[in-house]
Amino acid sequence: MSHRIPAKITGVAGYVPPRVVTNADFEKTLDTTDEWIRMRTGIRERHIAEPGVAASHMATEAGNLLLQQTRTDPSEIDLIIVASVTPDMFFPATACLVQDRLGAKKAWGFDLSAACAGFTYALTVGAQFVGAGTHKKVMVIGSDKMSAILDFKDRATCVLFGDGAGAVLLEPAAGNEGILDFHNDVDGSGGKFLYMPGGGSLNPSSRETLEKNMHVVHQDGAGVFKYAVRRMADVAAQLVERNGFSSSDIALVVPHQANLRIIRAMQERLGVDDSKVLVNIDRYGNTTAGTIPLGLRDAIAQGRLKKGDLVLLVAVGAGFTTGGVLLRWAY
Ligand SMILES: CC(C)(COP(=O)(O)OP(=O)(O)OC[C@H]1O[C@@H](n2cnc3c(N)ncnc32)[C@H](O)[C@@H]1OP(=O)(O)O)[C@@H](O)C(=O)NCCC(=O)NCCS
């Protein structure tokens, strides 16, 4: 069954904070090597935000760039959705902070928590409002400051992530363009593989939660890896096949950037070569909800997206959450 929504992406922008932390920098503080990190993950460096810079600030930077690029007045935005697992605080929602800073006076908004599938979830949720005919301009943002929830003494997690944000504008689509199909799912039994136990209503912040190191990412890396390899490949293949396409029809896959080996396994299953897969994990690491819009931004900058291209977005994240979107690029 196809899930065509008459909504299209009409602009893409991204922001990463200026400070770069290389693998060599980690060699100075951790029992690790540049070679291990590169070989196991594909990451060479990542951007890390300064203290005082939060998910909302990066989201606002990306949002402002998007408004400029698309020549959109902030008052034209109807809805702002921010996907993030590192919101500035529990409440107000990061979307409210962004709405205020952008001056998007008419927009309502909310945050969406789906970890690394956050952007694909938010994109398909935002598209429903456009498709319903009730909203003309929806800003969808993925923004995460993963450095705020990393244990920089844990070599198995801290080297994997970076900070960054990306934003897209969704508008009504005509004809056979925009979002052709999508697939979202949850396997909640995977929650135990990747989570942050402290600070929520189950384990409110206390001296004890701090002492037990509960305010950082906890991960069973091999468990996440196994699930992600299988589901990224399954969903990518399923979206292509059920819409009657073959791998040769795909112009570009923009996958979530968690691990280069996960991306290559998905690519092999799909049967597309490197020229059809956007990879920027080497420069940014895993920016969680930021990876796909940052990937789209880089693809445009590299001249790898043109009107009419068949594009596939696919992501797996904590939850487990999985999201895939098949679209016909519209500009
Ligand atoms: C984390 C990950 C890179 C580890 O790679 P791996 O090939 O599975 O490696 P293993 O977990 O088998 O660990 C192998 C060894 O390397 C060690 N190791 C882990 N991180 C290391 C690092 N940064 N430097 C050096 N050694 C490291 C481990 O401690 C382990 O040592 P041991 O065998 O003595 O216990 C990989 O599991 C992964 O990418 N998982 C998915 C994570 C992810 O994408 N999360 C976000 C999801 S959206």
The ligand as an SDF file (V2000), in Angstrom:
LIG
                    3D

 48 50  0  0  0  0  0  0  0  0999 V2000
   29.7960    0.9050   18.7160 C   0  0  0  0  0  0  0  0  0  0  0  0
   30.3690    0.1270   17.5370 C   0  0  0  0  0  0  0  0  0  0  0  0
   31.1090    1.0720   16.6150 C   0  0  0  0  0  0  0  0  0  0  0  0
   31.3240   -0.9220   18.0510 C   0  0  0  0  0  0  0  0  0  0  0  0
   31.8580   -1.6260   16.9710 O   0  0  0  0  0  0  0  0  0  0  0  0
   32.0150   -3.2080   17.0250 P   0  0  0  0  0  0  0  0  0  0  0  0
   32.7120   -3.6190   15.8090 O   0  0  0  0  0  0  0  0  0  0  0  0
   30.6290   -3.7400   17.2990 O   0  0  0  0  0  0  0  0  0  0  0  0
   32.9370   -3.3860   18.2440 O   0  0  0  0  0  0  0  0  0  0  0  0
   32.6180   -4.1990   19.5650 P   0  0  0  0  0  0  0  0  0  0  0  0
   31.4170   -3.5970   20.2450 O   0  0  0  0  0  0  0  0  0  0  0  0
   32.5800   -5.6280   19.1880 O   0  0  0  0  0  0  0  0  0  0  0  0
   33.8600   -3.8650   20.4270 O   0  0  0  0  0  0  0  0  0  0  0  0
   35.0980   -4.4130   20.1100 C   0  0  0  0  0  0  0  0  0  0  0  0
   36.0860   -3.9250   21.1160 C   0  0  0  0  0  0  0  0  0  0  0  0
   36.4080   -2.5710   20.8280 O   0  0  0  0  0  0  0  0  0  0  0  0
   36.3820   -1.8350   22.0200 C   0  0  0  0  0  0  0  0  0  0  0  0
   36.0550   -0.4380   21.7520 N   0  0  0  0  0  0  0  0  0  0  0  0
   34.8530    0.1690   21.8140 C   0  0  0  0  0  0  0  0  0  0  0  0
   34.9960    1.4690   21.4980 N   0  0  0  0  0  0  0  0  0  0  0  0
   36.2950    1.6710   21.2230 C   0  0  0  0  0  0  0  0  0  0  0  0
   37.0300    2.7870   20.8330 C   0  0  0  0  0  0  0  0  0  0  0  0
   36.4710    4.0050   20.6520 N   0  0  0  0  0  0  0  0  0  0  0  0
   38.3520    2.6320   20.6200 N   0  0  0  0  0  0  0  0  0  0  0  0
   38.9430    1.4420   20.7870 C   0  0  0  0  0  0  0  0  0  0  0  0
   38.2900    0.3490   21.1700 N   0  0  0  0  0  0  0  0  0  0  0  0
   36.9760    0.4560   21.3710 C   0  0  0  0  0  0  0  0  0  0  0  0
   35.3340   -2.5190   22.8630 C   0  0  0  0  0  0  0  0  0  0  0  0
   35.5290   -2.1880   24.2290 O   0  0  0  0  0  0  0  0  0  0  0  0
   35.6120   -3.9600   22.5570 C   0  0  0  0  0  0  0  0  0  0  0  0
   36.6770   -4.3630   23.3420 O   0  0  0  0  0  0  0  0  0  0  0  0
   36.6560   -5.8090   24.0510 P   0  0  0  0  0  0  0  0  0  0  0  0
   36.5370   -6.7800   22.9080 O   0  0  0  0  0  0  0  0  0  0  0  0
   37.9520   -5.8330   24.7630 O   0  0  0  0  0  0  0  0  0  0  0  0
   35.4520   -5.7800   24.9260 O   0  0  0  0  0  0  0  0  0  0  0  0
   29.2330   -0.5850   16.7490 C   0  0  0  0  0  0  0  0  0  0  0  0
   28.7010   -1.5960   17.5530 O   0  0  0  0  0  0  0  0  0  0  0  0
   28.1520    0.3410   16.3410 C   0  0  0  0  0  0  0  0  0  0  0  0
   28.3550    1.2470   15.5660 O   0  0  0  0  0  0  0  0  0  0  0  0
   26.9270    0.0990   16.8370 N   0  0  0  0  0  0  0  0  0  0  0  0
   25.8050    0.9390   16.4810 C   0  0  0  0  0  0  0  0  0  0  0  0
   25.8380    2.1480   17.3110 C   0  0  0  0  0  0  0  0  0  0  0  0
   24.9230    3.1970   16.7790 C   0  0  0  0  0  0  0  0  0  0  0  0
   24.8690    3.4230   15.6080 O   0  0  0  0  0  0  0  0  0  0  0  0
   24.1810    3.8820   17.6630 N   0  0  0  0  0  0  0  0  0  0  0  0
   23.2890    4.8920   17.2800 C   0  0  0  0  0  0  0  0  0  0  0  0
   22.1040    4.2530   16.6420 C   0  0  0  0  0  0  0  0  0  0  0  0
   21.1380    5.3230   15.7640 S   0  0  0  0  0  0  0  0  0  0  0  0
  1  2  1  0
  2  3  1  0
  2  4  1  0
  2 36  1  0
  4  5  1  0
  5  6  1  0
  6  7  2  0
  6  8  1  0
  6  9  1  0
  9 10  1  0
 10 11  2  0
 10 12  1  0
 10 13  1  0
 13 14  1  0
 14 15  1  0
 15 16  1  0
 15 30  1  0
 16 17  1  0
 17 18  1  0
 17 28  1  0
 18 19  1  0
 18 27  1  0
 19 20  2  0
 20 21  1  0
 21 22  1  0
 21 27  2  0
 22 23  1  0
 22 24  2  0
 24 25  1  0
 25 26  2  0
 26 27  1  0
 28 29  1  0
 28 30  1  0
 30 31  1  0
 31 32  1  0
 32 33  2  0
 32 34  1  0
 32 35  1  0
 36 37  1  0
 36 38  1  0
 38 39  2  0
 38 40  1  0
 40 41  1  0
 41 42  1  0
 42 43  1  0
 43 44  2  0
 43 45  1  0
 45 46  1  0
 46 47  1  0
 47 48  1  0
M  END
$$$$
